[in-house]
């Protein structure tokens, strides 16, 4: 499993999310750690070479999370 590094206050912010949003973003992070694609993403090839994806996770409460 790949390591995850949270920059700035990102981990603190995630911990403050409501339960459903926190679970959803946690599941997406675990997918990335295992080398799988996120369930909802767009490739961002225009930003340069390498592997970069923009992840959008929407919850039933209407919260939209971006990684």
HTML snippet that shows the backbone in 3Dmol.js (N, CA, C, O; Angstrom):
<script src="https://3Dmol.org/build/3Dmol-min.js"></script>
<div id="view" style="width:600px;height:400px;position:relative"></div>
<script>
const pdb = `
ATOM      1  N   UNK A   1       0.847  -1.181   0.000  1.00  0.00           N
ATOM      2  CA  UNK A   1       0.000   0.000   0.000  1.00  0.00           C
ATOM      3  C   UNK A   1       0.890   1.240   0.000  1.00  0.00           C
ATOM      4  O   UNK A   1       1.878   1.300   0.731  1.00  0.00           O
ATOM      5  N   UNK A   2       0.537   2.224  -0.819  1.00  0.00           N
ATOM      6  CA  UNK A   2       1.309   3.463  -0.926  1.00  0.00           C
ATOM      7  C   UNK A   2       1.055   4.362   0.287  1.00  0.00           C
ATOM      8  O   UNK A   2      -0.034   4.369   0.860  1.00  0.00           O
ATOM      9  N   UNK A   3       2.083   5.113   0.657  1.00  0.00           N
ATOM     10  CA  UNK A   3       1.944   6.076   1.746  1.00  0.00           C
ATOM     11  C   UNK A   3       1.133   7.280   1.273  1.00  0.00           C
ATOM     12  O   UNK A   3       1.110   7.608   0.087  1.00  0.00           O
ATOM     13  N   UNK A   4       0.475   7.923   2.218  1.00  0.00           N
ATOM     14  CA  UNK A   4      -0.286   9.140   1.938  1.00  0.00           C
ATOM     15  C   UNK A   4       0.307  10.270   2.757  1.00  0.00           C
ATOM     16  O   UNK A   4       0.559  10.112   3.951  1.00  0.00           O
ATOM     17  N   UNK A   5       0.528  11.401   2.124  1.00  0.00           N
ATOM     18  CA  UNK A   5       1.027  12.580   2.820  1.00  0.00           C
ATOM     19  C   UNK A   5      -0.023  13.672   2.712  1.00  0.00           C
ATOM     20  O   UNK A   5      -0.409  14.064   1.611  1.00  0.00           O
ATOM     21  N   UNK A   6      -0.480  14.157   3.841  1.00  0.00           N
ATOM     22  CA  UNK A   6      -1.458  15.238   3.882  1.00  0.00           C
ATOM     23  C   UNK A   6      -0.707  16.545   4.062  1.00  0.00           C
ATOM     24  O   UNK A   6       0.099  16.680   4.982  1.00  0.00           O
ATOM     25  N   UNK A   7      -0.966  17.495   3.197  1.00  0.00           N
ATOM     26  CA  UNK A   7      -0.279  18.780   3.249  1.00  0.00           C
ATOM     27  C   UNK A   7      -1.115  19.820   3.978  1.00  0.00           C
ATOM     28  O   UNK A   7      -2.344  19.808   3.924  1.00  0.00           O
ATOM     29  N   UNK A   8      -0.420  20.717   4.657  1.00  0.00           N
ATOM     30  CA  UNK A   8      -1.101  21.804   5.359  1.00  0.00           C
ATOM     31  C   UNK A   8      -2.112  21.274   6.357  1.00  0.00           C
ATOM     32  O   UNK A   8      -1.817  20.363   7.131  1.00  0.00           O
ATOM     33  N   UNK A   9      -3.294  21.844   6.336  1.00  0.00           N
ATOM     34  CA  UNK A   9      -4.347  21.446   7.284  1.00  0.00           C
ATOM     35  C   UNK A   9      -5.327  20.452   6.668  1.00  0.00           C
ATOM     36  O   UNK A   9      -6.421  20.257   7.198  1.00  0.00           O
ATOM     37  N   UNK A  10      -4.946  19.813   5.545  1.00  0.00           N
ATOM     38  CA  UNK A  10      -5.895  18.958   4.829  1.00  0.00           C
ATOM     39  C   UNK A  10      -6.445  17.816   5.687  1.00  0.00           C
ATOM     40  O   UNK A  10      -7.643  17.539   5.627  1.00  0.00           O
ATOM     41  N   UNK A  11      -5.613  17.153   6.477  1.00  0.00           N
ATOM     42  CA  UNK A  11      -6.101  16.056   7.316  1.00  0.00           C
ATOM     43  C   UNK A  11      -7.065  16.581   8.380  1.00  0.00           C
ATOM     44  O   UNK A  11      -8.090  15.956   8.651  1.00  0.00           O
ATOM     45  N   UNK A  12      -6.743  17.714   8.977  1.00  0.00           N
ATOM     46  CA  UNK A  12      -7.621  18.319   9.979  1.00  0.00           C
ATOM     47  C   UNK A  12      -8.968  18.675   9.364  1.00  0.00           C
ATOM     48  O   UNK A  12     -10.013  18.481   9.987  1.00  0.00           O
ATOM     49  N   UNK A  13      -8.942  19.194   8.149  1.00  0.00           N
ATOM     50  CA  UNK A  13     -10.178  19.557   7.450  1.00  0.00           C
ATOM     51  C   UNK A  13     -11.017  18.315   7.172  1.00  0.00           C
ATOM     52  O   UNK A  13     -12.227  18.319   7.398  1.00  0.00           O
ATOM     53  N   UNK A  14     -10.383  17.255   6.684  1.00  0.00           N
ATOM     54  CA  UNK A  14     -11.101  16.001   6.399  1.00  0.00           C
ATOM     55  C   UNK A  14     -11.725  15.439   7.670  1.00  0.00           C
ATOM     56  O   UNK A  14     -12.862  14.968   7.644  1.00  0.00           O
ATOM     57  N   UNK A  15     -11.005  15.484   8.766  1.00  0.00           N
ATOM     58  CA  UNK A  15     -11.536  14.972  10.036  1.00  0.00           C
ATOM     59  C   UNK A  15     -12.754  15.753  10.505  1.00  0.00           C
ATOM     60  O   UNK A  15     -13.547  15.237  11.293  1.00  0.00           O
ATOM     61  N   UNK A  16     -12.917  16.979  10.039  1.00  0.00           N
ATOM     62  CA  UNK A  16     -14.060  17.805  10.407  1.00  0.00           C
ATOM     63  C   UNK A  16     -15.287  17.591   9.529  1.00  0.00           C
ATOM     64  O   UNK A  16     -16.345  18.151   9.815  1.00  0.00           O
ATOM     65  N   UNK A  17     -15.173  16.793   8.464  1.00  0.00           N
ATOM     66  CA  UNK A  17     -16.306  16.514   7.583  1.00  0.00           C
ATOM     67  C   UNK A  17     -17.362  15.684   8.305  1.00  0.00           C
ATOM     68  O   UNK A  17     -17.037  14.963   9.247  1.00  0.00           O
ATOM     69  N   UNK A  18     -18.610  15.774   7.882  1.00  0.00           N
ATOM     70  CA  UNK A  18     -19.647  14.874   8.400  1.00  0.00           C
ATOM     71  C   UNK A  18     -19.278  13.418   8.088  1.00  0.00           C
ATOM     72  O   UNK A  18     -18.481  13.161   7.186  1.00  0.00           O
ATOM     73  N   UNK A  19     -19.845  12.485   8.819  1.00  0.00           N
ATOM     74  CA  UNK A  19     -19.499  11.071   8.704  1.00  0.00           C
ATOM     75  C   UNK A  19     -19.511  10.512   7.294  1.00  0.00           C
ATOM     76  O   UNK A  19     -18.561   9.837   6.895  1.00  0.00           O
ATOM     77  N   UNK A  20     -20.571  10.776   6.522  1.00  0.00           N
ATOM     78  CA  UNK A  20     -20.679  10.219   5.165  1.00  0.00           C
ATOM     79  C   UNK A  20     -19.589  10.766   4.256  1.00  0.00           C
ATOM     80  O   UNK A  20     -19.014  10.021   3.461  1.00  0.00           O
ATOM     81  N   UNK A  21     -19.302  12.042   4.362  1.00  0.00           N
ATOM     82  CA  UNK A  21     -18.261  12.652   3.527  1.00  0.00           C
ATOM     83  C   UNK A  21     -16.890  12.112   3.909  1.00  0.00           C
ATOM     84  O   UNK A  21     -16.062  11.833   3.042  1.00  0.00           O
ATOM     85  N   UNK A  22     -16.652  11.966   5.202  1.00  0.00           N
ATOM     86  CA  UNK A  22     -15.376  11.445   5.681  1.00  0.00           C
ATOM     87  C   UNK A  22     -15.166  10.003   5.206  1.00  0.00           C
ATOM     88  O   UNK A  22     -14.064   9.633   4.801  1.00  0.00           O
ATOM     89  N   UNK A  23     -16.220   9.201   5.258  1.00  0.00           N
ATOM     90  CA  UNK A  23     -16.131   7.814   4.795  1.00  0.00           C
ATOM     91  C   UNK A  23     -15.860   7.756   3.301  1.00  0.00           C
ATOM     92  O   UNK A  23     -15.049   6.946   2.851  1.00  0.00           O
ATOM     93  N   UNK A  24     -16.526   8.602   2.528  1.00  0.00           N
ATOM     94  CA  UNK A  24     -16.358   8.603   1.075  1.00  0.00           C
ATOM     95  C   UNK A  24     -14.937   8.991   0.681  1.00  0.00           C
ATOM     96  O   UNK A  24     -14.320   8.329  -0.153  1.00  0.00           O
ATOM     97  N   UNK A  25     -14.418  10.058   1.277  1.00  0.00           N
ATOM     98  CA  UNK A  25     -13.068  10.492   0.932  1.00  0.00           C
ATOM     99  C   UNK A  25     -12.046   9.466   1.414  1.00  0.00           C
ATOM    100  O   UNK A  25     -11.030   9.245   0.755  1.00  0.00           O
ATOM    101  N   UNK A  26     -12.312   8.839   2.561  1.00  0.00           N
ATOM    102  CA  UNK A  26     -11.430   7.783   3.063  1.00  0.00           C
ATOM    103  C   UNK A  26     -11.365   6.598   2.112  1.00  0.00           C
ATOM    104  O   UNK A  26     -10.292   6.043   1.877  1.00  0.00           O
ATOM    105  N   UNK A  27     -12.511   6.209   1.565  1.00  0.00           N
ATOM    106  CA  UNK A  27     -12.543   5.113   0.603  1.00  0.00           C
ATOM    107  C   UNK A  27     -11.765   5.460  -0.664  1.00  0.00           C
ATOM    108  O   UNK A  27     -11.055   4.618  -1.214  1.00  0.00           O
ATOM    109  N   UNK A  28     -11.901   6.696  -1.120  1.00  0.00           N
ATOM    110  CA  UNK A  28     -11.173   7.124  -2.318  1.00  0.00           C
ATOM    111  C   UNK A  28      -9.662   7.138  -2.075  1.00  0.00           C
ATOM    112  O   UNK A  28      -8.890   6.736  -2.945  1.00  0.00           O
ATOM    113  N   UNK A  29      -9.243   7.598  -0.900  1.00  0.00           N
ATOM    114  CA  UNK A  29      -7.814   7.606  -0.557  1.00  0.00           C
ATOM    115  C   UNK A  29      -7.280   6.179  -0.514  1.00  0.00           C
ATOM    116  O   UNK A  29      -6.178   5.919  -0.999  1.00  0.00           O
ATOM    117  N   UNK A  30      -8.042   5.251   0.058  1.00  0.00           N
ATOM    118  CA  UNK A  30      -7.607   3.852   0.105  1.00  0.00           C
ATOM    119  C   UNK A  30      -7.476   3.265  -1.299  1.00  0.00           C
ATOM    120  O   UNK A  30      -6.539   2.511  -1.560  1.00  0.00           O
ATOM    121  N   UNK A  31      -8.382   3.591  -2.195  1.00  0.00           N
ATOM    122  CA  UNK A  31      -8.287   3.114  -3.579  1.00  0.00           C
ATOM    123  C   UNK A  31      -6.975   3.578  -4.207  1.00  0.00           C
ATOM    124  O   UNK A  31      -6.277   2.800  -4.856  1.00  0.00           O
ATOM    125  N   UNK A  32      -6.648   4.861  -4.006  1.00  0.00           N
ATOM    126  CA  UNK A  32      -5.414   5.411  -4.557  1.00  0.00           C
ATOM    127  C   UNK A  32      -4.183   4.749  -3.942  1.00  0.00           C
ATOM    128  O   UNK A  32      -3.207   4.483  -4.643  1.00  0.00           O
ATOM    129  N   UNK A  33      -4.226   4.482  -2.642  1.00  0.00           N
ATOM    130  CA  UNK A  33      -3.110   3.832  -1.966  1.00  0.00           C
ATOM    131  C   UNK A  33      -2.865   2.423  -2.518  1.00  0.00           C
ATOM    132  O   UNK A  33      -1.725   1.962  -2.562  1.00  0.00           O
ATOM    133  N   UNK A  34      -3.920   1.753  -2.931  1.00  0.00           N
ATOM    134  CA  UNK A  34      -3.799   0.396  -3.486  1.00  0.00           C
ATOM    135  C   UNK A  34      -3.442   0.409  -4.967  1.00  0.00           C
ATOM    136  O   UNK A  34      -3.239  -0.647  -5.566  1.00  0.00           O
ATOM    137  N   UNK A  35      -3.365   1.592  -5.557  1.00  0.00           N
ATOM    138  CA  UNK A  35      -3.013   1.698  -6.964  1.00  0.00           C
ATOM    139  C   UNK A  35      -4.204   1.653  -7.902  1.00  0.00           C
ATOM    140  O   UNK A  35      -4.028   1.616  -9.120  1.00  0.00           O
ATOM    141  N   UNK A  36      -5.412   1.654  -7.359  1.00  0.00           N
ATOM    142  CA  UNK A  36      -6.627   1.643  -8.179  1.00  0.00           C
ATOM    143  C   UNK A  36      -7.015   3.071  -8.553  1.00  0.00           C
ATOM    144  O   UNK A  36      -6.611   4.030  -7.896  1.00  0.00           O
ATOM    145  N   UNK A  37      -7.794   3.195  -9.604  1.00  0.00           N
ATOM    146  CA  UNK A  37      -8.322   4.505  -9.970  1.00  0.00           C
ATOM    147  C   UNK A  37      -9.436   4.895  -9.015  1.00  0.00           C
ATOM    148  O   UNK A  37     -10.149   4.028  -8.510  1.00  0.00           O
ATOM    149  N   UNK A  38      -9.596   6.180  -8.762  1.00  0.00           N
ATOM    150  CA  UNK A  38     -10.739   6.627  -7.966  1.00  0.00           C
ATOM    151  C   UNK A  38     -12.038   6.346  -8.722  1.00  0.00           C
ATOM    152  O   UNK A  38     -12.012   6.138  -9.935  1.00  0.00           O
ATOM    153  N   UNK A  39     -13.151   6.339  -8.030  1.00  0.00           N
ATOM    154  CA  UNK A  39     -14.424   6.022  -8.675  1.00  0.00           C
ATOM    155  C   UNK A  39     -14.904   7.138  -9.592  1.00  0.00           C
ATOM    156  O   UNK A  39     -15.654   6.869 -10.531  1.00  0.00           O
ATOM    157  N   UNK A  40     -14.502   8.371  -9.354  1.00  0.00           N
ATOM    158  CA  UNK A  40     -14.914   9.510 -10.178  1.00  0.00           C
ATOM    159  C   UNK A  40     -13.716  10.437 -10.337  1.00  0.00           C
ATOM    160  O   UNK A  40     -13.305  11.091  -9.378  1.00  0.00           O
ATOM    161  N   UNK A  41     -13.153  10.496 -11.540  1.00  0.00           N
ATOM    162  CA  UNK A  41     -11.967  11.325 -11.733  1.00  0.00           C
ATOM    163  C   UNK A  41     -11.887  11.818 -13.175  1.00  0.00           C
ATOM    164  O   UNK A  41     -12.567  11.311 -14.067  1.00  0.00           O
ATOM    165  N   UNK A  42     -11.043  12.810 -13.372  1.00  0.00           N
ATOM    166  CA  UNK A  42     -10.706  13.303 -14.703  1.00  0.00           C
ATOM    167  C   UNK A  42      -9.190  13.420 -14.771  1.00  0.00           C
ATOM    168  O   UNK A  42      -8.571  13.987 -13.871  1.00  0.00           O
ATOM    169  N   UNK A  43      -8.593  12.893 -15.824  1.00  0.00           N
ATOM    170  CA  UNK A  43      -7.152  13.040 -16.020  1.00  0.00           C
ATOM    171  C   UNK A  43      -6.826  14.496 -16.295  1.00  0.00           C
ATOM    172  O   UNK A  43      -7.610  15.209 -16.921  1.00  0.00           O
ATOM    173  N   UNK A  44      -5.675  14.930 -15.830  1.00  0.00           N
ATOM    174  CA  UNK A  44      -5.258  16.328 -16.021  1.00  0.00           C
ATOM    175  C   UNK A  44      -3.924  16.336 -16.752  1.00  0.00           C
ATOM    176  O   UNK A  44      -2.913  16.789 -16.214  1.00  0.00           O
ATOM    177  N   UNK A  45      -3.928  15.838 -17.966  1.00  0.00           N
ATOM    178  CA  UNK A  45      -2.710  15.726 -18.772  1.00  0.00           C
ATOM    179  C   UNK A  45      -2.145  17.085 -19.152  1.00  0.00           C
ATOM    180  O   UNK A  45      -0.944  17.198 -19.399  1.00  0.00           O
ATOM    181  N   UNK A  46      -2.969  18.112 -19.204  1.00  0.00           N
ATOM    182  CA  UNK A  46      -2.518  19.453 -19.605  1.00  0.00           C
ATOM    183  C   UNK A  46      -1.553  20.083 -18.602  1.00  0.00           C
ATOM    184  O   UNK A  46      -0.880  21.063 -18.922  1.00  0.00           O
ATOM    185  N   UNK A  47      -1.483  19.535 -17.409  1.00  0.00           N
ATOM    186  CA  UNK A  47      -0.615  20.112 -16.380  1.00  0.00           C
ATOM    187  C   UNK A  47       0.822  19.633 -16.481  1.00  0.00           C
ATOM    188  O   UNK A  47       1.677  20.087 -15.721  1.00  0.00           O
ATOM    189  N   UNK A  48       1.103  18.724 -17.404  1.00  0.00           N
ATOM    190  CA  UNK A  48       2.469  18.246 -17.584  1.00  0.00           C
ATOM    191  C   UNK A  48       2.529  16.734 -17.608  1.00  0.00           C
ATOM    192  O   UNK A  48       1.504  16.055 -17.550  1.00  0.00           O
ATOM    193  N   UNK A  49       3.730  16.223 -17.694  1.00  0.00           N
ATOM    194  CA  UNK A  49       3.902  14.776 -17.755  1.00  0.00           C
ATOM    195  C   UNK A  49       3.709  14.166 -16.376  1.00  0.00           C
ATOM    196  O   UNK A  49       3.748  14.861 -15.361  1.00  0.00           O
ATOM    197  N   UNK A  50       3.503  12.879 -16.361  1.00  0.00           N
ATOM    198  CA  UNK A  50       3.304  12.183 -15.101  1.00  0.00           C
ATOM    199  C   UNK A  50       1.870  11.748 -14.941  1.00  0.00           C
ATOM    200  O   UNK A  50       1.091  11.743 -15.894  1.00  0.00           O
ATOM    201  N   UNK A  51       1.541  11.394 -13.754  1.00  0.00           N
ATOM    202  CA  UNK A  51       0.240  10.807 -13.468  1.00  0.00           C
ATOM    203  C   UNK A  51      -0.477  11.677 -12.450  1.00  0.00           C
ATOM    204  O   UNK A  51      -0.192  11.601 -11.255  1.00  0.00           O
ATOM    205  N   UNK A  52      -1.394  12.493 -12.909  1.00  0.00           N
ATOM    206  CA  UNK A  52      -2.134  13.385 -12.025  1.00  0.00           C
ATOM    207  C   UNK A  52      -3.601  13.286 -12.371  1.00  0.00           C
ATOM    208  O   UNK A  52      -3.986  13.383 -13.536  1.00  0.00           O
ATOM    209  N   UNK A  53      -4.414  13.094 -11.356  1.00  0.00           N
ATOM    210  CA  UNK A  53      -5.854  13.007 -11.575  1.00  0.00           C
ATOM    211  C   UNK A  53      -6.576  13.917 -10.592  1.00  0.00           C
ATOM    212  O   UNK A  53      -6.152  14.094  -9.450  1.00  0.00           O
ATOM    213  N   UNK A  54      -7.648  14.470 -11.052  1.00  0.00           N
ATOM    214  CA  UNK A  54      -8.514  15.321 -10.247  1.00  0.00           C
ATOM    215  C   UNK A  54      -9.670  14.450  -9.800  1.00  0.00           C
ATOM    216  O   UNK A  54     -10.391  13.904 -10.636  1.00  0.00           O
ATOM    217  N   UNK A  55      -9.861  14.310  -8.491  1.00  0.00           N
ATOM    218  CA  UNK A  55     -10.888  13.431  -7.953  1.00  0.00           C
ATOM    219  C   UNK A  55     -12.027  14.266  -7.390  1.00  0.00           C
ATOM    220  O   UNK A  55     -11.801  15.231  -6.660  1.00  0.00           O
ATOM    221  N   UNK A  56     -13.222  13.898  -7.726  1.00  0.00           N
ATOM    222  CA  UNK A  56     -14.413  14.564  -7.217  1.00  0.00           C
ATOM    223  C   UNK A  56     -15.276  13.527  -6.519  1.00  0.00           C
ATOM    224  O   UNK A  56     -15.651  12.523  -7.123  1.00  0.00           O
ATOM    225  N   UNK A  57     -15.588  13.757  -5.275  1.00  0.00           N
ATOM    226  CA  UNK A  57     -16.437  12.834  -4.528  1.00  0.00           C
ATOM    227  C   UNK A  57     -17.643  13.604  -4.001  1.00  0.00           C
ATOM    228  O   UNK A  57     -17.491  14.530  -3.204  1.00  0.00           O
ATOM    229  N   UNK A  58     -18.822  13.228  -4.439  1.00  0.00           N
ATOM    230  CA  UNK A  58     -20.040  13.902  -3.996  1.00  0.00           C
ATOM    231  C   UNK A  58     -20.776  13.007  -3.000  1.00  0.00           C
ATOM    232  O   UNK A  58     -20.865  11.794  -3.189  1.00  0.00           O
ATOM    233  N   UNK A  59     -21.297  13.612  -1.949  1.00  0.00           N
ATOM    234  CA  UNK A  59     -22.040  12.857  -0.946  1.00  0.00           C
ATOM    235  C   UNK A  59     -23.529  13.149  -1.084  1.00  0.00           C
ATOM    236  O   UNK A  59     -23.931  14.091  -1.767  1.00  0.00           O
ATOM    237  N   UNK A  60     -24.323  12.343  -0.439  1.00  0.00           N
ATOM    238  CA  UNK A  60     -25.782  12.534  -0.468  1.00  0.00           C
ATOM    239  C   UNK A  60     -26.176  13.863   0.172  1.00  0.00           C
ATOM    240  O   UNK A  60     -27.218  14.429  -0.159  1.00  0.00           O
ATOM    241  N   UNK A  61     -25.348  14.359   1.082  1.00  0.00           N
ATOM    242  CA  UNK A  61     -25.633  15.623   1.751  1.00  0.00           C
ATOM    243  C   UNK A  61     -25.314  16.830   0.858  1.00  0.00           C
ATOM    244  O   UNK A  61     -25.509  17.975   1.263  1.00  0.00           O
ATOM    245  N   UNK A  62     -24.825  16.567  -0.351  1.00  0.00           N
ATOM    246  CA  UNK A  62     -24.522  17.647  -1.272  1.00  0.00           C
ATOM    247  C   UNK A  62     -23.133  18.223  -1.108  1.00  0.00           C
ATOM    248  O   UNK A  62     -22.828  19.269  -1.680  1.00  0.00           O
ATOM    249  N   UNK A  63     -22.289  17.566  -0.343  1.00  0.00           N
ATOM    250  CA  UNK A  63     -20.923  18.036  -0.142  1.00  0.00           C
ATOM    251  C   UNK A  63     -20.061  17.491  -1.284  1.00  0.00           C
ATOM    252  O   UNK A  63     -20.088  16.295  -1.572  1.00  0.00           O
ATOM    253  N   UNK A  64     -19.311  18.358  -1.920  1.00  0.00           N
ATOM    254  CA  UNK A  64     -18.430  17.926  -2.999  1.00  0.00           C
ATOM    255  C   UNK A  64     -16.986  18.086  -2.549  1.00  0.00           C
ATOM    256  O   UNK A  64     -16.566  19.167  -2.136  1.00  0.00           O
ATOM    257  N   UNK A  65     -16.244  17.011  -2.633  1.00  0.00           N
ATOM    258  CA  UNK A  65     -14.859  16.979  -2.158  1.00  0.00           C
ATOM    259  C   UNK A  65     -13.938  16.836  -3.348  1.00  0.00           C
ATOM    260  O   UNK A  65     -14.248  16.107  -4.290  1.00  0.00           O
ATOM    261  N   UNK A  66     -12.803  17.526  -3.317  1.00  0.00           N
ATOM    262  CA  UNK A  66     -11.835  17.450  -4.408  1.00  0.00           C
ATOM    263  C   UNK A  66     -10.476  17.072  -3.845  1.00  0.00           C
ATOM    264  O   UNK A  66     -10.073  17.548  -2.784  1.00  0.00           O
ATOM    265  N   UNK A  67      -9.778  16.214  -4.566  1.00  0.00           N
ATOM    266  CA  UNK A  67      -8.411  15.830  -4.184  1.00  0.00           C
ATOM    267  C   UNK A  67      -7.507  16.104  -5.356  1.00  0.00           C
ATOM    268  O   UNK A  67      -6.302  15.861  -5.277  1.00  0.00           O
TER     269      UNK A  67
END
`;
const viewer = $3Dmol.createViewer("view");
viewer.addModel(pdb, "pdb");
viewer.setStyle({}, {cartoon: {color: "spectrum"}});
viewer.zoomTo();
viewer.render();
</script>
